[in-house]
Amino acid sequence: MTVKEFEHQKFSLEVTGLFSNDSVVEKKSINYDGSIYIPPARSEGGITFWYAPVVRPPKYVTLRPGESTTLTLVLSESFSAGPLGVGRYKLVFQSQDGQKVVKEFDVYFDIEKTTPLLVKELQTEGLTGRNAAIYNLSKFNRPVLRRTAEELVATGDEKQREYARSLLADIEHGNFSPLELVLITQARYSRSANPAITISVRNRSGSPEPVQEAEQQKFFLELRKVVHPGKPDEYFEDIKTCVYTPKESPQNANPITLGPGESTSVIVNLQQCFGAPLDAGHYHLIVKRDPDEQRDWKIAERKFDIRGR
């Protein structure tokens, strides 16, 4: 059979997955047109020259039985997504004549191969490499992150020791915690249903993480209701606060270990927490582990409606 070389064909690609975000599934798509050629950029005398795309004639190849024509694409470059996040992806290919192929694949973090490279980046002074090393080690190998910082404090030069001390202080302050606060609510509640919400603490790292059970933690809830006093364009927020307090003393509770992706949860009855039934209306609920902290993992927000009389 004589066909166009794959590089000269037209097709579409659609990928669904986490990309660079740990919790939001995204869908990205591209349309590849092999009749368009973009000449590579050229640098000369400190100036970079880019060239306009041009239309090129197709090339054909004759395939004997069992032979093929192929094209290799780097997904992160093709979708301008940067490194793909760890997780499962779905890839949909559709050719110009309508043929479709669906494939699924996983992106994983290879601790054994990657950790030594990240440690080396952490020991350099390059800001980009350091930030990437901190992000990945804090997510997939926190013990190595702490151990490397401690070794730099003990054996590094003056700049490395200063940087490592600040890194250890950030670790102690919880800045690189892999725990994520998750709030689960319905979109709508009936006023007579006595609304309840679920508060979870999830381990989004690739390694086990010790944590107190959610039932043994203290959570601060802030509930905001939009109130229209008369005119539709006039409103204010009626704000209520309450604190979920463990039934048992947290000092007497033993921590548990959450594996990658696991979570611990507690169900909170809003009427009991706020001490009164909630009226019908539109609400914005904010949950924190510490009333004074503003770090993302310690704050979760959801909006919902309560309907009925």
C-alpha positions as CSV (number, residue, x, y, z in Angstrom):
1,M,0.0,0.0,0.0
2,T,1.2,3.5,-0.8
3,V,0.3,6.1,2.0
4,K,1.4,9.4,3.2
5,E,4.3,9.3,5.6
6,F,2.8,9.8,9.1
7,E,4.6,13.1,9.5
8,H,2.6,14.5,6.6
9,Q,-0.9,13.3,7.7
10,K,-3.6,15.1,9.5
11,F,-5.1,13.9,12.8
12,S,-6.4,15.0,16.2
13,L,-5.2,14.1,19.7
14,E,-7.1,14.5,22.9
15,V,-5.5,13.8,26.3
16,T,-7.4,13.7,29.7
17,G,-5.4,13.6,32.9
18,L,-3.9,15.6,35.8
19,F,-1.1,17.3,33.8
20,S,0.8,19.6,36.3
21,N,-2.1,19.9,38.7
22,D,-2.5,17.3,41.5
23,S,-6.2,17.4,41.9
24,V,-7.9,18.8,38.8
25,V,-8.5,16.6,35.8
26,E,-7.9,18.5,32.5
27,K,-8.7,17.7,28.9
28,K,-6.4,19.1,26.3
29,S,-6.5,18.6,22.5
30,I,-4.5,19.5,19.4
31,N,-5.1,19.2,15.7
32,Y,-2.0,18.1,13.8
33,D,-1.6,19.2,10.2
34,G,1.4,17.6,8.5
35,S,1.0,19.8,5.4
36,I,2.2,22.7,7.5
37,Y,5.9,23.0,8.2
38,I,7.4,25.5,10.8
39,P,11.1,26.1,10.1
40,P,13.3,25.9,13.2
41,A,14.3,29.2,14.8
42,R,17.9,30.4,14.1
43,S,20.2,32.5,16.3
44,E,22.7,34.9,14.8
45,G,24.7,37.7,16.5
46,G,22.6,37.4,19.7
47,I,19.3,37.8,17.8
48,T,16.8,34.9,17.4
49,F,14.9,34.7,14.1
50,W,11.6,32.9,13.8
51,Y,10.1,31.9,10.4
52,A,6.5,31.8,9.3
53,P,4.9,28.4,8.7
54,V,4.9,27.2,5.1
55,V,2.8,24.7,3.1
56,R,4.8,21.7,2.0
57,P,4.0,19.0,-0.5
58,P,3.2,15.6,0.9
59,K,5.6,12.6,0.9
60,Y,4.4,9.1,0.3
61,V,5.9,5.8,1.2
62,T,5.0,2.3,0.0
63,L,4.5,-0.2,2.8
64,R,5.1,-3.9,2.4
65,P,3.0,-6.3,4.5
66,G,3.7,-5.7,8.2
67,E,5.6,-2.4,7.6
68,S,4.5,0.9,9.1
69,T,5.1,4.6,9.0
70,T,5.4,6.4,12.4
71,L,5.6,9.7,14.1
72,T,7.0,10.4,17.6
73,L,5.5,13.2,19.7
74,V,6.5,14.4,23.1
75,L,3.1,14.9,24.9
76,S,4.3,17.6,27.3
77,E,5.7,19.6,24.4
78,S,2.8,19.0,22.0
79,F,0.2,20.2,24.6
80,S,2.5,22.9,26.1
81,A,1.8,21.3,29.5
82,G,5.2,21.0,31.0
83,P,6.0,17.7,32.8
84,L,2.9,15.5,33.1
85,G,1.7,15.0,36.7
86,V,1.6,11.6,38.3
87,G,-1.6,9.7,37.5
88,R,-3.6,8.0,34.8
89,Y,-4.2,9.5,31.4
90,K,-6.5,8.7,28.5
91,L,-5.3,9.4,25.0
92,V,-7.7,9.6,22.0
93,F,-6.3,9.6,18.5
94,Q,-8.6,10.3,15.5
95,S,-7.3,10.2,11.9
96,Q,-8.5,12.4,9.1
97,D,-10.7,9.5,7.7
98,G,-12.4,9.1,11.1
99,Q,-10.5,6.1,12.5
100,K,-10.2,6.3,16.3
101,V,-7.8,4.7,18.7
102,V,-8.1,5.0,22.5
103,K,-5.2,4.3,24.9
104,E,-4.7,4.7,28.6
105,F,-1.4,5.0,30.4
106,D,0.1,5.9,33.8
107,V,2.7,8.4,34.7
108,Y,4.6,7.3,37.8
109,F,7.4,8.6,40.0
110,D,10.4,6.3,40.0
111,I,11.9,6.9,43.5
112,E,15.0,4.7,43.0
113,K,16.1,6.4,39.7
114,T,14.9,10.0,40.3
115,T,15.8,10.7,43.9
116,P,19.6,10.9,43.4
117,L,19.0,13.4,40.5
118,L,16.8,15.5,42.7
119,V,19.3,15.5,45.6
120,K,22.0,16.7,43.2
121,E,19.7,19.5,42.0
122,L,19.0,20.5,45.7
123,Q,22.7,20.9,46.3
124,T,23.2,23.3,43.4
125,E,22.4,27.1,43.4
126,G,20.0,27.0,40.4
127,L,16.7,28.3,41.5
128,T,14.6,26.3,38.9
129,G,16.3,23.0,39.7
130,R,16.0,23.6,43.4
131,N,12.3,24.4,43.3
132,A,11.6,21.3,41.2
133,A,13.6,19.1,43.6
134,I,11.8,20.5,46.6
135,Y,8.4,20.0,45.0
136,N,9.0,16.4,44.0
137,L,10.9,15.3,47.1
138,S,8.3,16.9,49.4
139,K,5.6,15.0,47.5
140,F,7.3,11.6,46.9
141,N,10.2,11.3,49.4
142,R,10.0,13.7,52.3
143,P,12.6,11.8,54.5
144,V,15.2,12.4,51.8
145,L,14.3,16.1,51.6
146,R,14.9,16.5,55.3
147,R,18.0,14.4,55.4
148,T,19.6,16.2,52.5
149,A,18.9,19.6,54.1
150,E,20.4,18.3,57.4
151,E,23.5,17.1,55.5
152,L,23.9,20.5,53.8
153,V,23.8,22.2,57.2
154,A,26.5,20.0,58.4
155,T,28.8,19.8,55.4
156,G,27.8,22.5,52.9
157,D,29.5,25.8,52.1
158,E,28.2,29.0,53.7
159,K,25.5,29.6,51.0
160,Q,24.3,25.9,51.2
161,R,24.1,26.0,55.0
162,E,22.1,29.2,54.9
163,Y,19.7,27.8,52.3
164,A,19.4,24.4,54.1
165,R,18.6,26.1,57.4
166,S,15.8,28.1,55.8
167,L,14.5,24.9,54.2
168,L,14.5,23.0,57.5
169,A,12.6,25.9,59.1
170,D,10.0,25.7,56.3
171,I,9.7,21.9,56.8
172,E,9.1,22.4,60.5
173,H,6.5,25.0,59.8
174,G,4.6,22.6,57.6
175,N,5.2,24.4,54.3
176,F,5.9,21.3,52.3
177,S,3.3,19.0,53.9
178,P,1.7,16.6,51.4
179,L,-1.6,16.6,53.3
180,E,-4.6,18.2,51.7
181,L,-7.8,19.4,53.3
182,V,-10.8,18.3,51.3
183,L,-14.4,19.5,51.9
184,I,-17.3,17.4,50.5
185,T,-20.8,18.8,50.3
186,Q,-23.9,18.4,48.2
187,A,-24.8,21.1,45.7
188,R,-28.2,21.5,47.4
189,Y,-29.7,20.6,50.7
190,S,-33.3,20.5,51.8
191,R,-33.8,22.6,54.9
192,S,-35.6,19.8,56.6
193,A,-32.7,17.3,55.9
194,N,-30.4,18.6,58.7
195,P,-27.4,19.2,56.4
196,A,-24.1,17.4,57.1
197,I,-20.7,17.8,55.4
198,T,-17.6,15.6,55.2
199,I,-14.2,17.0,56.1
200,S,-11.2,14.8,54.9
201,V,-7.5,15.0,55.2
202,R,-5.9,13.4,52.2
203,N,-2.3,12.3,51.6
204,R,-1.5,13.5,48.1
205,S,2.2,12.3,48.2
206,G,3.6,9.1,46.9
207,S,4.8,7.9,50.3
208,P,3.1,7.0,53.6
209,E,2.3,9.9,55.9
210,P,1.5,9.8,59.6
211,V,-1.5,11.9,60.7
212,Q,-4.1,12.1,63.4
213,E,-7.5,10.7,62.4
214,A,-9.9,13.5,61.2
215,E,-12.2,12.7,64.2
216,Q,-9.4,13.6,66.5
217,Q,-8.5,16.9,64.9
218,K,-9.9,20.4,65.5
219,F,-11.5,22.2,62.5
220,F,-12.7,25.8,62.3
221,L,-15.8,26.4,60.2
222,E,-16.9,29.7,58.8
223,L,-20.3,29.9,57.0
224,R,-21.2,32.9,54.9
225,K,-24.7,33.6,53.7
226,V,-25.5,36.2,51.1
227,V,-28.5,38.3,52.3
228,H,-30.4,40.8,50.1
229,P,-32.0,43.3,52.4
230,G,-34.3,44.7,49.7
231,K,-32.9,45.5,46.3
232,P,-31.3,42.7,44.2
233,D,-28.1,44.7,43.7
234,E,-27.7,45.3,47.5
235,Y,-26.4,42.5,49.7
236,F,-24.2,41.7,52.7
237,E,-22.8,38.5,54.2
238,D,-24.2,37.0,57.3
239,I,-21.2,35.2,58.9
240,K,-21.4,32.4,61.4
241,T,-18.5,30.5,62.9
242,C,-18.2,27.3,64.9
243,V,-15.5,24.8,65.9
244,Y,-15.5,21.1,65.5
245,T,-13.8,19.7,68.6
246,P,-12.8,16.0,69.0
247,K,-14.9,14.1,71.5
248,E,-11.7,12.6,73.0
249,S,-8.6,14.5,73.9
250,P,-6.2,14.5,70.9
251,Q,-3.3,13.8,73.3
252,N,-4.7,10.4,74.0
253,A,-5.2,9.5,70.3
254,N,-2.6,7.5,68.3
255,P,-1.7,8.7,64.8
256,I,-2.5,6.6,61.8
257,T,-0.6,6.2,58.6
258,L,-2.1,7.2,55.3
259,G,-0.8,5.6,52.2
260,P,-0.6,7.5,48.8
261,G,-4.0,8.8,47.9
262,E,-5.7,7.7,51.2
263,S,-7.6,9.9,53.5
264,T,-9.2,10.1,56.9
265,S,-12.7,11.8,57.2
266,V,-15.2,13.1,59.7
267,I,-18.9,13.9,59.1
268,V,-20.0,17.2,60.7
269,N,-23.7,18.1,61.2
270,L,-23.9,21.8,60.4
271,Q,-27.0,22.4,62.6
272,Q,-25.3,20.9,65.6
273,C,-22.0,22.7,65.0
274,F,-23.6,26.2,64.5
275,G,-26.2,25.5,67.2
276,A,-29.3,26.5,65.1
277,P,-31.1,25.4,61.9
278,L,-30.0,27.0,58.7
279,D,-32.4,29.1,56.7
280,A,-32.9,28.7,53.0
281,G,-30.3,30.5,50.9
282,H,-26.9,30.5,49.2
283,Y,-24.0,29.6,51.4
284,H,-20.2,29.7,51.2
285,L,-18.5,27.3,53.7
286,I,-14.8,27.7,54.6
287,V,-13.0,25.1,56.7
288,K,-9.6,25.6,58.3
289,R,-7.3,23.5,60.5
290,D,-6.0,26.7,62.1
291,P,-7.9,29.9,62.3
292,D,-4.8,32.0,61.7
293,E,-3.2,29.9,58.9
294,Q,-3.7,30.8,55.2
295,R,-1.8,28.0,53.5
296,D,-3.7,26.2,50.8
297,W,-3.6,22.7,52.2
298,K,-5.1,23.9,55.5
299,I,-8.1,25.6,53.9
300,A,-11.0,24.1,52.0
301,E,-14.1,25.9,50.5
302,R,-17.4,24.9,49.0
303,K,-20.6,26.6,48.0
304,F,-24.1,25.1,48.3
305,D,-27.8,26.0,48.5
306,I,-30.4,25.2,51.1
307,R,-33.9,25.1,49.8
308,G,-37.3,24.8,51.4
309,R,-39.3,26.6,54.0
